[in-house]
Amino acid sequence: MAVENLIYPRYIDAAVSRGGGRRVSRTDAVEAPTVEELAAAVRQIGYPVTVEPEVCHPQEVAPRGRVRVQAAPEESKHDVVLAVAAVVGVLRG
């Protein structure tokens, strides 16, 4: 059975501090990721994704969106977020 994870752009945003919600190291993070980039990365990894563009993270004022990822049960949320950050970095070139 798949596990549903919610991933916000701030989880991989290099401008956000760890205390502010970034979940990857600064070296793995990317500058100003968009929800569309997150969705493209999740699709590239091979997981089903649903984009929710009007959703706002609780620590943000303006909505940046989020993606719902149906990941494999053996994948932790941290593993998925790290993979998404890596793929976004590759997609940007």
MOBELZI-V372853 format. One line per field, one symbol per residue. ss: DSSP state (H for helix, E for strand, L for the rest). burial: + if it has 16 or more other ideal C-beta (glycine too) atoms within 10 Angstrom, else -. A space follows every 10 residues. Layout:
ss=???
burial=???
//
This chain:
ss=LLEEEEEEHH HHELLLLLLL LLLLLLLLLE LLLLHHHHHH HHHHHLLEEE EELLLLLLLL LLLLLEEEEE ELLLLLHHHH HHHHHHHHHH HHL
burial=----+-++++ ++++-+---- ++++---+++ --+-+-++++ ++--+-+-+- +---+-+--- ---++++++- +---+-+--+ +++++++++- ---
//
